[in-house]
Amino acid sequence: MLEDHLKNVLVKVKKQQIEIEDALKEIKFLPFSDLEFAKVDHHREIRQGFPEAILCLGKTPAQVKKIVSTLTKTKSVVLATKATKEIYLEVKKIAPSALYNPEAKTILIKPQKTRPLKGLVVVLSAGTSDIPIAEEAAITAEALGGRVEKIYDVGVAGIHRLFAHKDKFMKAKVIIVVAGMEGALASIVGGLVSCPVIAVPTSIGYGANFGGISALLSMLNSCSANVVVVNIDNGFGAGYVAGLINRNISPNESG
C-alpha cells in the first residue's frame, strides 16, 4: 500500500541509501492498487495536485463502491462523477459522509481537514437546462479548494440578466461558462473580463445543435482570446482546470 512504500523510501533516505532527488522521483511514481477491474492510482494528488476522480459511467455500483473504499484510505477528497442514485446508495454503506448531488450526478466525500478556499470561481449557465453540467463544474472546483459563486440562466436571449451580475463575475479569478444551443455566451463573457474563461458546450439544443457540436465549434472559434474550451458536457474538466488556476493565486490575490 501507499503508506508502506512511502515508509520504505523514507527509510532509504535516512540510511543514506538514496539521495533526496532520487527519493522524490520514487514518490512521484508510487504503486497503484490492482483491483483487477481497475488500477486505482493512489498518488495522483502528489503528481497532479488532486486525487483520482471516479467516472461512474459503465461501472457497476459494486465496482464504484470498491474503488471508493480503496481511495478513502488515503484520507483525501473523493469525487465520483456521472453517478446514479443506485451507485450513491451503495457508496453510502461504506462512506456515511458521502454527499450526492442529483442534478450534477456527483458523489463527494470530504476529508476532515479541508483545503482553504482560494480565489473566486464564478460559474455561469446560459440556460436552466445547462444547470446539471454547471453544477458538476461547481462541485469539482469546490473540491479542489475554490470558492464558487453560481449565476444561472443568463444567456444571450436576455443579455441584460448577465449584466445585472457584473459586480460578481468581474471579481472572479476564473470564470466557467456553460452553454448549449449556439454557445455564444462564452465569447460575450470573454470580451468583458481579464481572467481566463473556460467554456463548456452542452448537448442542449434543437436538431442543428448536433448534440452540442454547434456550441463546441462556436466556442472554439471565439474571438475572445481568453476563452478556452473543454469537451461537450465536461463540467468536471472545466471545474478541474478552474481549480488548478485558483491554486496558483497568491494569498494576497484571493477574492
C-alpha positions in Angstrom: 0.0 0.0 0.0 0.9 3.7 -0.3 1.9 4.1 3.3 4.3 1.1 3.2 6.0 2.3 0.1 6.5 5.8 1.4 7.9 4.4 4.6 10.4 2.3 2.6 11.5 5.3 0.6 12.0 7.4 3.8 14.0 4.7 5.5 16.3 4.6 2.5 16.8 8.3 2.7 17.5 8.1 6.5 20.1 5.4 5.9 21.6 7.5 3.1 21.0 4.7 0.6 19.5 7.1 -1.9 19.7 10.8 -2.5 16.7 13.1 -1.8 16.3 13.8 -5.5 16.0 10.0 -6.2 13.6 9.6 -3.4 11.4 12.3 -4.9 11.4 10.5 -8.2 10.3 7.3 -6.5 7.5 9.1 -4.6 6.2 10.5 -7.9 5.8 7.1 -9.3 4.4 5.1 -6.4 2.5 1.9 -6.9 -1.2 1.5 -7.5 -3.9 -0.8 -6.1 -4.8 -3.6 -8.6 -8.5 -4.4 -8.2 -8.4 -6.4 -11.5 -11.2 -4.4 -13.0 -9.5 -1.1 -12.0 -6.0 0.1 -11.3 -6.5 2.7 -8.5 -3.9 5.5 -8.6 -3.2 6.4 -5.0 -0.7 9.2 -5.5 -2.2 11.2 -8.3 -2.6 14.1 -5.8 1.2 14.1 -5.4 1.7 14.2 -9.2 -1.2 16.4 -10.3 -2.5 18.1 -7.2 -5.8 16.3 -6.9 -6.7 12.6 -6.3 -8.1 10.3 -9.0 -11.7 11.1 -9.7 -14.1 8.2 -10.5 -16.1 8.3 -13.7 -19.1 6.1 -12.9 -20.3 5.6 -16.5 -20.1 1.9 -17.4 -19.2 0.8 -13.8 -21.5 -1.2 -11.6 -22.4 0.0 -8.1 -20.2 -2.7 -6.6 -17.2 -1.6 -8.7 -17.6 2.0 -7.7 -18.0 1.0 -4.0 -14.8 -1.0 -4.2 -12.9 1.9 -5.8 -14.2 4.4 -3.2 -13.2 2.0 -0.4 -9.7 2.0 -1.7 -9.4 5.7 -2.3 -10.8 6.7 1.1 -7.8 5.0 2.8 -5.7 8.0 1.6 -7.9 10.4 3.6 -8.1 12.7 0.6 -11.2 14.1 -1.0 -13.0 11.5 -3.2 -15.1 12.7 -6.1 -17.3 10.5 -8.4 -19.0 11.9 -11.5 -21.9 10.7 -13.6 -23.2 8.7 -10.6 -26.7 7.3 -10.3 -28.7 7.3 -7.1 -28.2 3.5 -7.0 -24.5 3.9 -7.0 -24.7 6.6 -4.3 -26.7 4.3 -2.0 -24.1 1.6 -2.4 -21.3 4.0 -1.7 -23.2 5.4 1.3 -22.9 2.0 3.0 -19.1 2.4 3.4 -18.9 6.2 3.4 -21.8 7.6 5.5 -20.5 11.2 5.0 -20.8 10.9 1.2 -22.8 13.8 -0.4 -24.9 13.2 -3.5 -26.0 16.0 -5.9 -28.8 14.6 -8.1 -28.5 17.4 -10.6 -24.8 17.1 -11.1 -24.8 13.4 -10.5 -21.8 13.7 -8.3 -20.7 11.9 -5.1 -18.4 13.9 -2.9 -16.6 12.7 0.2 -14.7 15.4 2.0 -11.8 14.7 4.4 -12.0 16.0 7.9 -9.3 18.6 7.1 -10.4 20.6 4.1 -8.4 22.9 1.9 -8.6 26.6 2.5 -10.7 28.3 -0.2 -8.7 30.5 -2.6 -9.7 33.0 -5.2 -13.2 33.1 -6.7 -14.6 30.8 -9.4 -17.8 32.1 -11.0 -19.9 29.5 -12.8 -22.3 30.9 -15.4 -25.0 28.9 -17.2 -26.8 30.2 -20.3 -30.0 28.4 -19.5 -31.7 26.4 -16.8 -31.2 23.3 -18.9 -27.5 23.7 -18.6 -27.5 23.7 -14.8 -26.6 19.9 -14.4 -23.3 20.4 -16.2 -22.7 23.7 -14.4 -23.3 22.0 -11.1 -20.8 19.3 -11.9 -18.2 22.1 -12.7 -19.0 24.0 -9.5 -18.7 20.9 -7.2 -15.4 19.9 -8.9 -14.0 23.5 -8.4 -15.0 23.5 -4.8 -13.5 20.0 -4.2 -10.1 21.5 -5.5 -10.3 24.3 -2.9 -12.1 27.0 -4.9 -14.7 29.5 -3.6 -17.5 29.2 -6.0 -20.4 31.5 -6.9 -23.1 30.4 -9.3 -25.1 32.6 -11.7 -27.6 30.6 -13.7 -29.9 31.4 -16.7 -28.2 34.5 -18.0 -28.0 33.5 -21.7 -27.8 35.8 -24.7 -31.6 35.8 -25.4 -31.8 38.2 -22.4 -28.3 39.5 -22.0 -29.4 42.2 -19.5 -29.7 39.3 -17.0 -25.9 38.8 -17.3 -25.1 42.5 -16.9 -27.1 42.6 -13.7 -24.5 40.4 -12.1 -21.4 42.1 -13.4 -20.1 43.1 -10.0 -19.8 39.4 -9.1 -18.2 38.0 -12.2 -15.8 40.9 -12.7 -14.1 39.9 -9.4 -13.6 36.3 -10.5 -10.1 34.8 -10.9 -11.5 32.3 -13.4 -15.0 32.0 -15.0 -16.7 28.9 -16.2 -19.4 29.4 -18.9 -21.7 26.6 -19.6 -23.9 26.9 -22.7 -25.7 24.8 -25.3 -27.6 26.0 -28.4 -25.1 28.2 -30.3 -22.8 28.7 -27.3 -22.4 32.5 -27.7 -22.3 33.3 -24.0 -18.7 32.4 -23.6 -17.5 34.9 -26.2 -19.5 37.7 -24.7 -18.2 37.0 -21.2 -14.6 36.6 -22.5 -14.8 40.1 -24.1 -15.8 41.6 -20.7 -13.2 40.2 -18.3 -9.4 39.9 -18.0 -9.4 36.5 -16.3 -9.4 33.1 -18.1 -12.8 31.9 -19.3 -13.4 28.1 -19.5 -16.2 27.4 -22.0 -18.3 24.2 -21.6 -20.5 23.3 -24.6 -23.5 21.3 -23.6 -25.6 18.9 -25.7 -28.7 21.0 -25.0 -30.3 22.4 -28.2 -32.5 21.7 -31.2 -31.6 19.5 -34.2 -29.0 21.7 -35.8 -27.2 21.8 -32.4 -26.0 18.3 -33.3 -25.8 17.2 -29.7 -23.5 20.1 -28.7 -21.3 20.2 -31.7 -22.6 23.6 -32.8 -21.8 25.1 -29.4 -18.4 23.4 -29.3 -17.4 24.9 -32.7 -18.7 28.3 -31.8 -16.7 28.3 -28.6 -13.6 27.1 -30.4 -14.0 29.9 -32.9 -14.4 32.6 -30.2 -12.8 36.0 -31.0 -12.2 36.4 -27.3 -8.6 35.4 -26.8 -9.0 34.4 -23.1 -11.6 31.7 -23.9 -10.5 28.1 -23.7 -12.8 25.1 -24.4 -13.4 21.7 -22.9 -15.4 18.8 -24.3 -19.2 18.6 -24.6 -20.9 18.2 -21.2 -17.5 18.1 -19.5 -18.3 20.1 -16.4 -15.7 18.0 -14.4 -12.9 19.1 -16.8 -13.8 22.7 -16.5 -14.1 22.6 -12.7 -10.7 20.8 -12.5 -8.9 23.3 -14.6 -10.5 26.2 -12.8 -9.3 24.7 -9.5 -5.8 24.4 -10.8 -5.8 28.0 -11.9 -7.0 29.1 -8.4 -4.2 27.1 -6.7 -1.7 29.4 -8.5 -3.2 32.5 -6.9 -1.1 34.0 -4.1 -2.9 34.7 -0.8 -2.9 38.5 -1.3 -4.8 38.0 -4.6 -7.7 36.0 -3.1 -11.0 37.5 -3.9 
